Amino acid sequence: MAESSAGKVLARPAWHEEGIEPDYRFTLANERTFLAWVRTTLALVAAAVAVVQLVPPFGVPGADIAIGAALGLTALGTAVLSYTRWRDNERAIRRSAPLPHSRGLVVLSTTLAVVVGLVVALLVLEGV
């Protein structure tokens, strides 16, 4: 059990007690990957805010809001995916099992490709 700064004991998830304690290098590598996902989430949030607040409006009414919302929802999905991937990888490492496959990466990549396609289409319509 870990202690918080207030001295209260924080309960570990049950899966944390499964298998064997992994080499700390694998745990730290998994954590660095998680933090990279968190940075991606923050970048998507920043992009959503920038599109809505800073980019001049497109010729199509509401396009900036739609793109900002798509980026914001993608950030939300990335935030959830980052934790679930970290947890699933940590469990696999503790069990000495193969790392799990995630369909979330395909969904994320596809969503970003659609958003980029929409932005390019809007830019072409604008004549930029």
ZALO-636949 format. One record per atom (N, C-alpha, C): residue in three letters; residue number from 1; x, z, y. Coordinates in Angstrom, 1 decimal, m for minus. Layout:
N
rest:ala nr:NUM X:X Z:Z Y:Y
...
//
This chain:
128
rest:met nr:1 X:0.8 Z:0.0 Y:m1.2
rest:met nr:1 X:0.0 Z:0.0 Y:0.0
rest:met nr:1 X:0.9 Z:0.0 Y:1.2
rest:ala nr:2 X:0.5 Z:m0.8 Y:2.2
rest:ala nr:2 X:1.2 Z:m0.9 Y:3.5
rest:ala nr:2 X:0.5 Z:0.0 Y:4.5
rest:glu nr:3 X:1.3 Z:0.4 Y:5.5
rest:glu nr:3 X:0.7 Z:1.2 Y:6.6
rest:glu nr:3 X:0.7 Z:0.4 Y:7.8
rest:ser nr:4 X:m0.4 Z:0.6 Y:8.6
rest:ser nr:4 X:m0.5 Z:m0.1 Y:9.9
rest:ser nr:4 X:0.2 Z:0.7 Y:10.9
rest:ser nr:5 X:0.2 Z:0.2 Y:12.2
rest:ser nr:5 X:0.9 Z:1.0 Y:13.2
rest:ser nr:5 X:0.1 Z:2.3 Y:13.5
rest:ala nr:6 X:m1.2 Z:2.3 Y:13.2
rest:ala nr:6 X:m1.9 Z:3.5 Y:13.4
rest:ala nr:6 X:m1.8 Z:4.5 Y:12.3
rest:gly nr:7 X:m1.0 Z:4.2 Y:11.3
rest:gly nr:7 X:m0.8 Z:5.1 Y:10.2
rest:gly nr:7 X:m1.8 Z:5.0 Y:9.1
rest:lys nr:8 X:m2.8 Z:4.2 Y:9.2
rest:lys nr:8 X:m3.8 Z:4.0 Y:8.2
rest:lys nr:8 X:m3.2 Z:3.1 Y:7.1
rest:val nr:9 X:m3.6 Z:3.4 Y:5.8
rest:val nr:9 X:m3.2 Z:2.7 Y:4.7
rest:val nr:9 X:m4.0 Z:1.4 Y:4.6
rest:leu nr:10 X:m3.4 Z:0.2 Y:4.5
rest:leu nr:10 X:m4.0 Z:m1.0 Y:4.4
rest:leu nr:10 X:m4.1 Z:m1.4 Y:2.9
rest:ala nr:11 X:m5.2 Z:m1.7 Y:2.4
rest:ala nr:11 X:m5.4 Z:m2.1 Y:1.0
rest:ala nr:11 X:m4.9 Z:m3.5 Y:0.8
rest:arg nr:12 X:m4.1 Z:m3.7 Y:m0.3
rest:arg nr:12 X:m3.6 Z:m5.0 Y:m0.6
rest:arg nr:12 X:m4.7 Z:m5.7 Y:m1.5
rest:pro nr:13 X:m4.8 Z:m7.0 Y:m1.4
rest:pro nr:13 X:m5.7 Z:m7.7 Y:m2.3
rest:pro nr:13 X:m5.3 Z:m7.6 Y:m3.7
rest:ala nr:14 X:m6.3 Z:m7.6 Y:m4.6
rest:ala nr:14 X:m6.0 Z:m7.4 Y:m6.0
rest:ala nr:14 X:m5.0 Z:m8.4 Y:m6.6
rest:trp nr:15 X:m5.1 Z:m9.6 Y:m6.1
rest:trp nr:15 X:m4.2 Z:m10.6 Y:m6.7
rest:trp nr:15 X:m2.8 Z:m10.3 Y:m6.3
rest:his nr:16 X:m2.5 Z:m9.5 Y:m5.3
rest:his nr:16 X:m1.1 Z:m9.2 Y:m4.9
rest:his nr:16 X:m0.4 Z:m8.4 Y:m6.0
rest:glu nr:17 X:m1.2 Z:m7.7 Y:m6.9
rest:glu nr:17 X:m0.6 Z:m6.9 Y:m7.9
rest:glu nr:17 X:m0.4 Z:m7.7 Y:m9.2
rest:glu nr:18 X:m0.9 Z:m9.0 Y:m9.2
rest:glu nr:18 X:m0.8 Z:m9.8 Y:m10.4
rest:glu nr:18 X:0.7 Z:m10.3 Y:m10.6
rest:gly nr:19 X:1.0 Z:m10.6 Y:m11.8
rest:gly nr:19 X:2.3 Z:m11.2 Y:m12.2
rest:gly nr:19 X:3.5 Z:m10.3 Y:m11.8
rest:ile nr:20 X:4.5 Z:m11.0 Y:m11.4
rest:ile nr:20 X:5.8 Z:m10.3 Y:m11.0
rest:ile nr:20 X:6.1 Z:m10.5 Y:m9.5
rest:glu nr:21 X:6.8 Z:m9.5 Y:m9.0
rest:glu nr:21 X:7.2 Z:m9.6 Y:m7.6
rest:glu nr:21 X:8.2 Z:m10.8 Y:m7.5
rest:pro nr:22 X:7.9 Z:m11.8 Y:m6.7
rest:pro nr:22 X:8.7 Z:m13.0 Y:m6.6
rest:pro nr:22 X:10.0 Z:m12.8 Y:m5.8
rest:asp nr:23 X:11.0 Z:m13.6 Y:m6.0
rest:asp nr:23 X:12.2 Z:m13.6 Y:m5.2
rest:asp nr:23 X:11.7 Z:m13.8 Y:m3.7
rest:tyr nr:24 X:12.2 Z:m12.9 Y:m2.9
rest:tyr nr:24 X:11.8 Z:m12.9 Y:m1.5
rest:tyr nr:24 X:12.0 Z:m14.2 Y:m0.8
rest:arg nr:25 X:12.9 Z:m15.0 Y:m1.2
rest:arg nr:25 X:13.1 Z:m16.3 Y:m0.6
rest:arg nr:25 X:11.9 Z:m17.2 Y:m0.7
rest:phe nr:26 X:11.3 Z:m17.2 Y:m1.9
rest:phe nr:26 X:10.1 Z:m18.0 Y:m2.1
rest:phe nr:26 X:8.9 Z:m17.5 Y:m1.3
rest:thr nr:27 X:8.8 Z:m16.2 Y:m1.2
rest:thr nr:27 X:7.7 Z:m15.6 Y:m0.4
rest:thr nr:27 X:7.9 Z:m16.0 Y:1.1
rest:leu nr:28 X:9.2 Z:m15.9 Y:1.6
rest:leu nr:28 X:9.5 Z:m16.2 Y:3.0
rest:leu nr:28 X:9.3 Z:m17.7 Y:3.2
rest:ala nr:29 X:9.6 Z:m18.5 Y:2.3
rest:ala nr:29 X:9.4 Z:m20.0 Y:2.5
rest:ala nr:29 X:7.9 Z:m20.3 Y:2.5
rest:asn nr:30 X:7.2 Z:m19.6 Y:1.7
rest:asn nr:30 X:5.7 Z:m19.8 Y:1.7
rest:asn nr:30 X:5.2 Z:m19.3 Y:3.1
rest:glu nr:31 X:5.7 Z:m18.2 Y:3.6
rest:glu nr:31 X:5.3 Z:m17.7 Y:4.9
rest:glu nr:31 X:5.6 Z:m18.7 Y:6.0
rest:arg nr:32 X:6.8 Z:m19.3 Y:6.0
rest:arg nr:32 X:7.2 Z:m20.3 Y:7.0
rest:arg nr:32 X:6.3 Z:m21.5 Y:7.0
rest:thr nr:33 X:5.9 Z:m21.9 Y:5.8
rest:thr nr:33 X:4.9 Z:m23.0 Y:5.7
rest:thr nr:33 X:3.6 Z:m22.6 Y:6.3
rest:phe nr:34 X:3.1 Z:m21.4 Y:6.1
rest:phe nr:34 X:1.9 Z:m20.9 Y:6.7
rest:phe nr:34 X:2.0 Z:m20.9 Y:8.2
rest:leu nr:35 X:3.2 Z:m20.5 Y:8.7
rest:leu nr:35 X:3.3 Z:m20.4 Y:10.2
rest:leu nr:35 X:3.4 Z:m21.8 Y:10.8
rest:ala nr:36 X:3.9 Z:m22.8 Y:10.0
rest:ala nr:36 X:3.9 Z:m24.2 Y:10.5
rest:ala nr:36 X:2.4 Z:m24.7 Y:10.6
rest:trp nr:37 X:1.6 Z:m24.3 Y:9.6
rest:trp nr:37 X:0.1 Z:m24.6 Y:9.7
rest:trp nr:37 X:m0.5 Z:m24.0 Y:10.9
rest:val nr:38 X:m0.1 Z:m22.7 Y:11.2
rest:val nr:38 X:m0.7 Z:m22.0 Y:12.4
rest:val nr:38 X:m0.3 Z:m22.8 Y:13.6
rest:arg nr:39 X:1.0 Z:m23.3 Y:13.7
rest:arg nr:39 X:1.4 Z:m24.0 Y:14.9
rest:arg nr:39 X:0.6 Z:m25.3 Y:15.0
rest:thr nr:40 X:0.3 Z:m26.0 Y:13.9
rest:thr nr:40 X:m0.5 Z:m27.2 Y:13.9
rest:thr nr:40 X:m1.9 Z:m26.8 Y:14.4
rest:thr nr:41 X:m2.5 Z:m25.7 Y:14.0
rest:thr nr:41 X:m3.8 Z:m25.3 Y:14.4
rest:thr nr:41 X:m3.8 Z:m25.1 Y:16.0
rest:leu nr:42 X:m2.7 Z:m24.4 Y:16.5
rest:leu nr:42 X:m2.6 Z:m24.2 Y:17.9
rest:leu nr:42 X:m2.5 Z:m25.5 Y:18.7
rest:ala nr:43 X:m1.7 Z:m26.4 Y:18.1
rest:ala nr:43 X:m1.6 Z:m27.8 Y:18.8
rest:ala nr:43 X:m2.9 Z:m28.5 Y:18.8
rest:leu nr:44 X:m3.7 Z:m28.4 Y:17.8
rest:leu nr:44 X:m5.0 Z:m29.1 Y:17.7
rest:leu nr:44 X:m5.9 Z:m28.4 Y:18.8
rest:val nr:45 X:m5.9 Z:m27.1 Y:18.9
rest:val nr:45 X:m6.7 Z:m26.5 Y:19.9
rest:val nr:45 X:m6.3 Z:m26.9 Y:21.3
rest:ala nr:46 X:m5.0 Z:m26.9 Y:21.6
rest:ala nr:46 X:m4.4 Z:m27.4 Y:22.8
rest:ala nr:46 X:m4.9 Z:m28.8 Y:23.1
rest:ala nr:47 X:m4.8 Z:m29.7 Y:22.1
rest:ala nr:47 X:m5.2 Z:m31.1 Y:22.3
rest:ala nr:47 X:m6.7 Z:m31.2 Y:22.6
rest:ala nr:48 X:m7.5 Z:m30.3 Y:22.0
rest:ala nr:48 X:m9.0 Z:m30.3 Y:22.2
rest:ala nr:48 X:m9.2 Z:m29.9 Y:23.7
rest:val nr:49 X:m8.6 Z:m28.9 Y:24.1
rest:val nr:49 X:m8.8 Z:m28.4 Y:25.5
rest:val nr:49 X:m8.3 Z:m29.5 Y:26.5
rest:ala nr:50 X:m7.1 Z:m30.1 Y:26.2
rest:ala nr:50 X:m6.6 Z:m31.1 Y:27.1
rest:ala nr:50 X:m7.5 Z:m32.3 Y:27.2
rest:val nr:51 X:m8.1 Z:m32.8 Y:26.1
rest:val nr:51 X:m9.0 Z:m33.9 Y:26.1
rest:val nr:51 X:m10.2 Z:m33.7 Y:27.0
rest:val nr:52 X:m10.7 Z:m32.5 Y:26.8
rest:val nr:52 X:m12.0 Z:m32.1 Y:27.6
rest:val nr:52 X:m11.7 Z:m31.8 Y:29.0
rest:gln nr:53 X:m10.6 Z:m31.1 Y:29.3
rest:gln nr:53 X:m10.3 Z:m30.6 Y:30.7
rest:gln nr:53 X:m9.4 Z:m31.5 Y:31.5
rest:leu nr:54 X:m8.5 Z:m32.2 Y:30.9
rest:leu nr:54 X:m7.4 Z:m32.9 Y:31.7
rest:leu nr:54 X:m7.4 Z:m34.4 Y:31.6
rest:val nr:55 X:m7.9 Z:m35.0 Y:30.6
rest:val nr:55 X:m7.9 Z:m36.4 Y:30.4
rest:val nr:55 X:m9.1 Z:m37.0 Y:31.3
rest:pro nr:56 X:m8.8 Z:m38.0 Y:32.0
rest:pro nr:56 X:m10.0 Z:m38.6 Y:32.8
rest:pro nr:56 X:m11.0 Z:m39.1 Y:31.8
rest:pro nr:57 X:m12.3 Z:m39.1 Y:32.2
rest:pro nr:57 X:m13.4 Z:m39.4 Y:31.3
rest:pro nr:57 X:m13.2 Z:m40.9 Y:30.8
rest:phe nr:58 X:m13.6 Z:m41.1 Y:29.6
rest:phe nr:58 X:m13.7 Z:m42.5 Y:29.1
rest:phe nr:58 X:m14.9 Z:m43.2 Y:29.6
rest:gly nr:59 X:m14.9 Z:m44.5 Y:29.4
rest:gly nr:59 X:m16.1 Z:m45.3 Y:29.9
rest:gly nr:59 X:m17.3 Z:m45.0 Y:29.1
rest:val nr:60 X:m17.2 Z:m44.4 Y:27.9
rest:val nr:60 X:m18.3 Z:m44.1 Y:27.0
rest:val nr:60 X:m18.7 Z:m42.6 Y:27.3
rest:pro nr:61 X:m19.9 Z:m42.4 Y:27.8
rest:pro nr:61 X:m20.3 Z:m41.1 Y:28.2
rest:pro nr:61 X:m20.3 Z:m40.1 Y:26.9
rest:gly nr:62 X:m19.7 Z:m39.0 Y:27.1
rest:gly nr:62 X:m19.6 Z:m37.9 Y:26.1
rest:gly nr:62 X:m18.5 Z:m38.1 Y:25.1
rest:ala nr:63 X:m17.7 Z:m39.2 Y:25.3
rest:ala nr:63 X:m16.6 Z:m39.4 Y:24.3
rest:ala nr:63 X:m15.6 Z:m38.3 Y:24.4
rest:asp nr:64 X:m15.3 Z:m37.8 Y:25.6
rest:asp nr:64 X:m14.3 Z:m36.8 Y:25.7
rest:asp nr:64 X:m14.7 Z:m35.5 Y:25.0
rest:ile nr:65 X:m16.0 Z:m35.2 Y:25.1
rest:ile nr:65 X:m16.6 Z:m34.0 Y:24.4
rest:ile nr:65 X:m16.5 Z:m34.2 Y:22.9
rest:ala nr:66 X:m16.9 Z:m35.4 Y:22.5
rest:ala nr:66 X:m16.9 Z:m35.7 Y:21.0
rest:ala nr:66 X:m15.5 Z:m35.6 Y:20.4
rest:ile nr:67 X:m14.5 Z:m36.1 Y:21.1
rest:ile nr:67 X:m13.2 Z:m36.1 Y:20.6
rest:ile nr:67 X:m12.6 Z:m34.6 Y:20.7
rest:gly nr:68 X:m12.9 Z:m33.9 Y:21.8
rest:gly nr:68 X:m12.5 Z:m32.5 Y:21.9
rest:gly nr:68 X:m13.1 Z:m31.7 Y:20.8
rest:ala nr:69 X:m14.4 Z:m31.9 Y:20.5
rest:ala nr:69 X:m15.1 Z:m31.2 Y:19.4
rest:ala nr:69 X:m14.5 Z:m31.5 Y:18.1
rest:ala nr:70 X:m14.2 Z:m32.8 Y:17.8
rest:ala nr:70 X:m13.6 Z:m33.2 Y:16.6
rest:ala nr:70 X:m12.2 Z:m32.5 Y:16.4
rest:leu nr:71 X:m11.4 Z:m32.5 Y:17.4
rest:leu nr:71 X:m10.1 Z:m31.8 Y:17.4
rest:leu nr:71 X:m10.3 Z:m30.3 Y:17.2
rest:gly nr:72 X:m11.3 Z:m29.7 Y:17.8
rest:gly nr:72 X:m11.5 Z:m28.3 Y:17.7
rest:gly nr:72 X:m12.0 Z:m27.9 Y:16.3
rest:leu nr:73 X:m12.9 Z:m28.7 Y:15.7
rest:leu nr:73 X:m13.3 Z:m28.5 Y:14.3
rest:leu nr:73 X:m12.2 Z:m28.7 Y:13.3
rest:thr nr:74 X:m11.3 Z:m29.7 Y:13.6
rest:thr nr:74 X:m10.2 Z:m29.9 Y:12.8
rest:thr nr:74 X:m9.2 Z:m28.7 Y:12.8
rest:ala nr:75 X:m9.1 Z:m28.1 Y:14.0
rest:ala nr:75 X:m8.3 Z:m26.9 Y:14.2
rest:ala nr:75 X:m8.9 Z:m25.7 Y:13.4
rest:leu nr:76 X:m10.2 Z:m25.6 Y:13.4
rest:leu nr:76 X:m10.8 Z:m24.6 Y:12.6
rest:leu nr:76 X:m10.6 Z:m24.8 Y:11.1
rest:gly nr:77 X:m10.7 Z:m26.0 Y:10.7
rest:gly nr:77 X:m10.5 Z:m26.3 Y:9.3
rest:gly nr:77 X:m9.0 Z:m26.0 Y:8.9
rest:thr nr:78 X:m8.1 Z:m26.3 Y:9.8
rest:thr nr:78 X:m6.7 Z:m26.1 Y:9.5
rest:thr nr:78 X:m6.4 Z:m24.6 Y:9.4
rest:ala nr:79 X:m7.0 Z:m23.9 Y:10.3
rest:ala nr:79 X:m6.8 Z:m22.4 Y:10.3
rest:ala nr:79 X:m7.2 Z:m21.8 Y:8.9
rest:val nr:80 X:m8.4 Z:m22.2 Y:8.5
rest:val nr:80 X:m8.9 Z:m21.8 Y:7.2
rest:val nr:80 X:m8.0 Z:m22.3 Y:6.0
rest:leu nr:81 X:m7.6 Z:m23.5 Y:6.1
rest:leu nr:81 X:m6.8 Z:m24.1 Y:5.1
rest:leu nr:81 X:m5.4 Z:m23.5 Y:5.0
rest:ser nr:82 X:m4.9 Z:m23.1 Y:6.2
rest:ser nr:82 X:m3.5 Z:m22.5 Y:6.2
rest:ser nr:82 X:m3.5 Z:m21.2 Y:5.4
rest:tyr nr:83 X:m4.5 Z:m20.4 Y:5.5
rest:tyr nr:83 X:m4.6 Z:m19.1 Y:4.8
rest:tyr nr:83 X:m4.8 Z:m19.3 Y:3.3
rest:thr nr:84 X:m5.8 Z:m20.2 Y:3.0
rest:thr nr:84 X:m6.1 Z:m20.4 Y:1.6
rest:thr nr:84 X:m4.9 Z:m21.0 Y:0.8
rest:arg nr:85 X:m4.2 Z:m21.9 Y:1.5
rest:arg nr:85 X:m3.0 Z:m22.5 Y:0.8
rest:arg nr:85 X:m1.9 Z:m21.4 Y:0.7
rest:trp nr:86 X:m1.7 Z:m20.6 Y:1.7
rest:trp nr:86 X:m0.7 Z:m19.6 Y:1.6
rest:trp nr:86 X:m1.0 Z:m18.6 Y:0.4
rest:arg nr:87 X:m2.3 Z:m18.2 Y:0.4
rest:arg nr:87 X:m2.8 Z:m17.3 Y:m0.7
rest:arg nr:87 X:m2.6 Z:m17.9 Y:m2.1
rest:asp nr:88 X:m3.1 Z:m19.1 Y:m2.2
rest:asp nr:88 X:m3.0 Z:m19.8 Y:m3.5
rest:asp nr:88 X:m1.6 Z:m20.0 Y:m4.0
rest:asn nr:89 X:m0.7 Z:m20.4 Y:m3.1
rest:asn nr:89 X:0.7 Z:m20.6 Y:m3.4
rest:asn nr:89 X:1.3 Z:m19.2 Y:m3.8
rest:glu nr:90 X:1.0 Z:m18.2 Y:m3.0
rest:glu nr:90 X:1.6 Z:m16.9 Y:m3.3
rest:glu nr:90 X:1.1 Z:m16.4 Y:m4.7
rest:arg nr:91 X:m0.1 Z:m16.6 Y:m5.1
rest:arg nr:91 X:m0.6 Z:m16.3 Y:m6.4
rest:arg nr:91 X:0.1 Z:m17.0 Y:m7.5
rest:ala nr:92 X:0.3 Z:m18.4 Y:m7.3
rest:ala nr:92 X:1.0 Z:m19.2 Y:m8.3
rest:ala nr:92 X:2.4 Z:m18.7 Y:m8.4
rest:ile nr:93 X:3.1 Z:m18.4 Y:m7.3
rest:ile nr:93 X:4.5 Z:m17.9 Y:m7.4
rest:ile nr:93 X:4.6 Z:m16.6 Y:m8.2
rest:arg nr:94 X:3.6 Z:m15.7 Y:m7.9
rest:arg nr:94 X:3.6 Z:m14.4 Y:m8.7
rest:arg nr:94 X:3.4 Z:m14.6 Y:m10.2
rest:arg nr:95 X:2.6 Z:m15.6 Y:m10.5
rest:arg nr:95 X:2.3 Z:m15.9 Y:m11.9
rest:arg nr:95 X:3.3 Z:m16.9 Y:m12.6
rest:ser nr:96 X:4.3 Z:m17.3 Y:m11.8
rest:ser nr:96 X:5.2 Z:m18.3 Y:m12.3
rest:ser nr:96 X:4.5 Z:m19.6 Y:m12.8
rest:ala nr:97 X:3.4 Z:m19.9 Y:m12.1
rest:ala nr:97 X:2.6 Z:m21.1 Y:m12.4
rest:ala nr:97 X:2.9 Z:m22.2 Y:m11.5
rest:pro nr:98 X:2.5 Z:m23.5 Y:m11.8
rest:pro nr:98 X:2.7 Z:m24.6 Y:m10.9
rest:pro nr:98 X:1.9 Z:m24.3 Y:m9.6
rest:leu nr:99 X:2.4 Z:m24.9 Y:m8.5
rest:leu nr:99 X:1.7 Z:m24.7 Y:m7.2
rest:leu nr:99 X:0.4 Z:m25.6 Y:m7.3
rest:pro nr:100 X:m0.6 Z:m25.0 Y:m6.7
rest:pro nr:100 X:m1.9 Z:m25.7 Y:m6.8
rest:pro nr:100 X:m2.0 Z:m26.9 Y:m5.9
rest:his nr:101 X:m2.8 Z:m27.9 Y:m6.3
rest:his nr:101 X:m3.1 Z:m29.1 Y:m5.5
rest:his nr:101 X:m4.2 Z:m28.7 Y:m4.5
rest:ser nr:102 X:m4.2 Z:m29.3 Y:m3.3
rest:ser nr:102 X:m5.3 Z:m29.0 Y:m2.4
rest:ser nr:102 X:m5.8 Z:m30.3 Y:m1.8
rest:arg nr:103 X:m7.2 Z:m30.4 Y:m1.9
rest:arg nr:103 X:m7.8 Z:m31.6 Y:m1.4
rest:arg nr:103 X:m8.0 Z:m31.4 Y:0.2
rest:gly nr:104 X:m7.7 Z:m30.2 Y:0.6
rest:gly nr:104 X:m7.8 Z:m30.0 Y:2.1
rest:gly nr:104 X:m6.8 Z:m30.9 Y:2.9
rest:leu nr:105 X:m5.7 Z:m31.2 Y:2.3
rest:leu nr:105 X:m4.7 Z:m32.1 Y:3.0
rest:leu nr:105 X:m5.3 Z:m33.5 Y:3.2
rest:val nr:106 X:m6.0 Z:m34.0 Y:2.2
rest:val nr:106 X:m6.6 Z:m35.3 Y:2.3
rest:val nr:106 X:m7.7 Z:m35.3 Y:3.4
rest:val nr:107 X:m8.5 Z:m34.2 Y:3.4
rest:val nr:107 X:m9.6 Z:m34.1 Y:4.4
rest:val nr:107 X:m8.9 Z:m34.0 Y:5.8
rest:leu nr:108 X:m7.9 Z:m33.2 Y:5.9
rest:leu nr:108 X:m7.3 Z:m33.1 Y:7.2
rest:leu nr:108 X:m6.7 Z:m34.4 Y:7.7
rest:ser nr:109 X:m5.9 Z:m35.1 Y:6.8
rest:ser nr:109 X:m5.3 Z:m36.4 Y:7.2
rest:ser nr:109 X:m6.4 Z:m37.4 Y:7.5
rest:thr nr:110 X:m7.5 Z:m37.5 Y:6.7
rest:thr nr:110 X:m8.5 Z:m38.4 Y:7.0
rest:thr nr:110 X:m9.2 Z:m38.1 Y:8.3
rest:thr nr:111 X:m9.5 Z:m36.9 Y:8.6
rest:thr nr:111 X:m10.1 Z:m36.5 Y:9.8
rest:thr nr:111 X:m9.3 Z:m36.9 Y:11.0
rest:leu nr:112 X:m8.0 Z:m36.6 Y:11.0
rest:leu nr:112 X:m7.1 Z:m36.9 Y:12.1
rest:leu nr:112 X:m7.0 Z:m38.5 Y:12.2
rest:ala nr:113 X:m7.0 Z:m39.2 Y:11.1
rest:ala nr:113 X:m6.9 Z:m40.7 Y:11.2
rest:ala nr:113 X:m8.2 Z:m41.2 Y:11.9
rest:val nr:114 X:m9.3 Z:m40.6 Y:11.6
rest:val nr:114 X:m10.6 Z:m41.1 Y:12.2
rest:val nr:114 X:m10.6 Z:m40.8 Y:13.7
rest:val nr:115 X:m10.1 Z:m39.6 Y:14.1
rest:val nr:115 X:m10.0 Z:m39.2 Y:15.5
rest:val nr:115 X:m9.1 Z:m40.1 Y:16.2
rest:val nr:116 X:m7.9 Z:m40.4 Y:15.7
rest:val nr:116 X:m6.9 Z:m41.3 Y:16.3
rest:val nr:116 X:m7.6 Z:m42.7 Y:16.4
rest:gly nr:117 X:m8.3 Z:m43.1 Y:15.4
rest:gly nr:117 X:m8.9 Z:m44.4 Y:15.5
rest:gly nr:117 X:m9.9 Z:m44.5 Y:16.6
rest:leu nr:118 X:m10.7 Z:m43.4 Y:16.8
rest:leu nr:118 X:m11.7 Z:m43.4 Y:17.9
rest:leu nr:118 X:m11.0 Z:m43.4 Y:19.2
rest:val nr:119 X:m9.9 Z:m42.7 Y:19.4
rest:val nr:119 X:m9.2 Z:m42.7 Y:20.6
rest:val nr:119 X:m8.6 Z:m44.1 Y:20.9
rest:val nr:120 X:m8.0 Z:m44.7 Y:19.9
rest:val nr:120 X:m7.5 Z:m46.1 Y:20.1
rest:val nr:120 X:m8.6 Z:m47.0 Y:20.5
rest:ala nr:121 X:m9.8 Z:m46.9 Y:19.8
rest:ala nr:121 X:m10.9 Z:m47.8 Y:20.2
rest:ala nr:121 X:m11.4 Z:m47.6 Y:21.6
rest:leu nr:122 X:m11.4 Z:m46.3 Y:22.0
rest:leu nr:122 X:m11.8 Z:m46.0 Y:23.4
rest:leu nr:122 X:m10.8 Z:m46.6 Y:24.4
rest:leu nr:123 X:m9.5 Z:m46.5 Y:24.1
rest:leu nr:123 X:m8.5 Z:m47.0 Y:25.0
rest:leu nr:123 X:m8.6 Z:m48.5 Y:25.1
rest:val nr:124 X:m8.9 Z:m49.2 Y:24.0
rest:val nr:124 X:m9.0 Z:m50.6 Y:24.0
rest:val nr:124 X:m10.2 Z:m51.0 Y:24.9
rest:leu nr:125 X:m11.3 Z:m50.3 Y:24.7
rest:leu nr:125 X:m12.5 Z:m50.5 Y:25.5
rest:leu nr:125 X:m12.2 Z:m50.3 Y:27.0
rest:glu nr:126 X:m11.4 Z:m49.4 Y:27.3
rest:glu nr:126 X:m11.0 Z:m49.1 Y:28.7
rest:glu nr:126 X:m10.1 Z:m50.2 Y:29.2
rest:gly nr:127 X:m9.4 Z:m50.9 Y:28.4
rest:gly nr:127 X:m8.5 Z:m51.9 Y:28.8
rest:gly nr:127 X:m7.1 Z:m51.4 Y:29.1
rest:val nr:128 X:m6.8 Z:m50.2 Y:28.5
rest:val nr:128 X:m5.5 Z:m49.6 Y:28.8
rest:val nr:128 X:m4.4 Z:m50.3 Y:28.0
//
